[in-house]
């Protein structure tokens, strides 16, 4: 059993350093090219199951990566990006309130209108618990978001020694692989 997680390709908001969250932003031309490059990198992989976030940037990436394969792409809202509320469309680099609190592991430090990280983590954790039970032994491709890559990294590898779960974030079209060793620790 193996789980591969791909973060979606680049969007215009990525290059503008804007928080996307639940905003449904499509891939830009670079993101489309990244998805095709990822498709080439994965040409020798076989997937039993492909699950994507329903947000267009993730689904477009999954669709390109799976071109020419017989896989049906299943969507699951539990691996949609976090809802960042009032911060969506705002530059995360310029907003200190967002930078200080968005990834806090404590409920009492969460930002107004933002889906709390602990609640978001529980959503992703429930999804992963289910796929490990239902699809144990299968090779699975997940296509999702930067925030989801953080939660998946925490799920399989725990909180980093630094305490900064943000260390697990993937770049656009970067792939994280979770092997049977990682998976068996969760069973």
C-alpha positions as CSV (number, residue, x, y, z in Angstrom):
1,X,0.0,0.0,0.0
2,X,1.2,3.5,-0.9
3,X,-0.4,6.9,-0.7
4,X,0.8,9.7,-3.0
5,X,-0.4,13.2,-2.3
6,X,0.0,15.9,-4.9
7,X,-0.7,19.6,-4.2
8,X,-2.5,21.2,-7.1
9,X,-0.7,23.2,-9.8
10,X,-0.1,26.9,-9.7
11,X,-2.9,29.4,-9.8
12,X,-2.7,33.2,-10.3
13,X,-3.4,33.6,-6.6
14,X,-0.3,31.5,-5.8
15,X,1.9,33.8,-7.7
16,X,0.2,36.9,-6.2
17,X,0.7,35.4,-2.7
18,X,-3.0,35.5,-2.0
19,X,-4.7,33.1,0.4
20,X,-7.0,30.8,-1.6
21,X,-8.7,28.6,0.9
22,X,-12.2,27.6,-0.2
23,X,-12.1,30.1,-3.1
24,X,-12.5,28.1,-6.3
25,X,-9.5,29.4,-8.3
26,X,-8.5,27.6,-11.6
27,X,-5.0,26.6,-12.6
28,X,-3.1,29.1,-14.7
29,X,-0.9,28.1,-17.7
30,X,2.1,27.4,-15.5
31,X,-0.1,25.2,-13.2
32,X,-1.3,23.3,-16.3
33,X,2.3,22.7,-17.4
34,X,3.2,21.6,-13.9
35,X,0.4,19.1,-13.9
36,X,1.6,17.6,-17.2
37,X,5.1,17.4,-15.8
38,X,3.7,15.6,-12.8
39,X,1.8,13.2,-15.1
40,X,5.1,12.4,-16.8
41,X,6.8,11.8,-13.5
42,X,4.1,9.4,-12.5
43,X,3.8,7.5,-15.8
44,X,5.1,4.3,-14.3
45,X,2.8,4.4,-11.3
46,X,-0.4,2.4,-11.1
47,X,-3.2,3.8,-8.9
48,X,-6.1,1.7,-7.6
49,X,-8.0,4.8,-6.5
50,X,-7.7,8.5,-7.3
51,X,-9.4,11.0,-4.9
52,X,-9.4,14.7,-5.4
53,X,-10.6,17.8,-3.6
54,X,-13.7,19.1,-5.5
55,X,-12.1,22.5,-5.8
56,X,-11.3,23.2,-9.5
57,X,-7.5,23.7,-9.1
58,X,-7.1,20.3,-7.5
59,X,-9.6,18.5,-9.8
60,X,-7.9,20.0,-12.9
61,X,-4.6,18.7,-11.7
62,X,-6.0,15.3,-11.0
63,X,-7.7,15.2,-14.4
64,X,-4.4,16.0,-16.2
65,X,-2.4,13.6,-14.2
66,X,-4.9,10.8,-14.9
67,X,-5.3,11.5,-18.7
68,X,-5.0,8.3,-20.6
69,X,-5.6,6.1,-17.5
70,X,-8.7,4.2,-16.7
71,X,-9.0,5.7,-13.2
72,X,-12.2,7.4,-12.2
73,X,-11.5,10.5,-10.1
74,X,-13.6,10.5,-7.0
75,X,-14.1,13.8,-5.2
76,X,-14.3,14.2,-1.5
77,X,-14.9,17.5,0.3
78,X,-13.0,16.4,3.4
79,X,-9.8,17.1,1.5
80,X,-10.9,20.6,0.3
81,X,-8.7,23.4,1.5
82,X,-9.4,25.2,4.7
83,X,-11.9,28.0,4.7
84,X,-9.8,31.1,5.5
85,X,-12.8,33.4,5.8
86,X,-11.9,37.1,5.7
87,X,-8.3,36.3,4.6
88,X,-9.2,34.7,1.3
89,X,-7.9,36.9,-1.6
90,X,-5.6,38.7,0.8
91,X,-1.8,38.6,0.6
92,X,-0.6,36.3,3.3
93,X,2.9,37.8,3.3
94,X,1.6,41.3,4.1
95,X,-1.0,40.3,6.7
96,X,0.6,39.8,10.2
97,X,-2.7,38.7,11.8
98,X,-3.0,35.9,9.3
99,X,0.7,34.9,9.6
100,X,0.6,34.8,13.4
101,X,-2.6,32.8,13.9
102,X,-3.7,30.9,10.8
103,X,-1.7,27.7,11.7
104,X,-2.0,27.7,15.5
105,X,-2.6,24.3,16.9
106,X,-4.6,25.8,19.8
107,X,-8.3,26.5,19.5
108,X,-8.1,29.6,21.6
109,X,-5.6,31.2,19.3
110,X,-7.7,30.9,16.1
111,X,-8.7,33.8,13.9
112,X,-12.2,35.1,13.5
113,X,-14.0,33.6,10.4
114,X,-11.1,31.1,9.7
115,X,-11.8,27.4,10.0
116,X,-9.8,26.4,13.1
117,X,-6.7,24.3,12.3
118,X,-7.7,21.6,14.9
119,X,-11.1,21.3,13.3
120,X,-9.6,21.2,9.8
121,X,-7.1,18.6,11.0
122,X,-10.0,16.4,12.4
123,X,-11.7,16.6,9.0
124,X,-8.6,15.4,7.2
125,X,-7.9,12.8,9.9
126,X,-11.4,11.3,9.5
127,X,-10.9,11.1,5.8
128,X,-7.5,9.3,6.2
129,X,-8.8,7.0,8.9
130,X,-11.6,5.9,6.5
131,X,-9.5,5.4,3.4
132,X,-7.0,3.3,5.4
133,X,-9.9,1.1,6.6
134,X,-11.8,0.9,3.4
135,X,-8.9,0.8,0.9
136,X,-6.1,-0.9,2.9
137,X,-3.6,-2.6,0.6
138,X,-4.4,-0.3,-2.4
139,X,-2.2,2.3,-4.0
140,X,-4.0,5.6,-3.7
141,X,-3.4,9.0,-5.4
142,X,-4.8,12.1,-3.5
143,X,-4.8,15.5,-5.2
144,X,-5.5,18.4,-2.8
145,X,-4.0,21.6,-1.4
146,X,-1.2,23.0,0.6
147,X,-3.2,23.0,3.9
148,X,-4.2,19.4,3.3
149,X,-0.6,18.5,2.8
150,X,0.2,19.9,6.2
151,X,-2.6,17.9,7.9
152,X,-1.6,14.7,6.0
153,X,2.0,15.2,7.0
154,X,1.0,15.7,10.7
155,X,-1.3,12.6,10.5
156,X,1.5,10.3,9.3
157,X,4.6,11.9,10.8
158,X,3.3,13.8,13.9
159,X,4.0,17.3,14.9
160,X,7.6,18.3,13.9
161,X,10.1,19.0,16.8
162,X,9.9,22.7,15.9
163,X,6.1,22.6,16.6
164,X,5.5,24.2,13.2
165,X,3.2,21.9,11.2
166,X,3.6,24.4,8.3
167,X,6.9,22.6,7.6
168,X,4.9,19.9,5.8
169,X,3.4,22.2,3.1
170,X,4.0,21.0,-0.4
171,X,4.9,23.3,-3.3
172,X,2.6,23.4,-6.4
173,X,2.5,19.9,-7.9
174,X,5.0,18.6,-5.4
175,X,4.4,15.0,-4.4
176,X,4.6,13.5,-0.9
177,X,4.8,9.7,-0.7
178,X,3.5,7.8,2.4
179,X,4.7,4.2,2.3
180,X,3.4,1.1,4.1
181,X,5.8,1.9,7.0
182,X,4.0,5.3,7.5
183,X,0.6,3.8,7.0
184,X,1.1,0.8,9.3
185,X,2.0,3.2,12.2
186,X,-1.6,4.5,11.9
187,X,-3.3,1.1,12.0
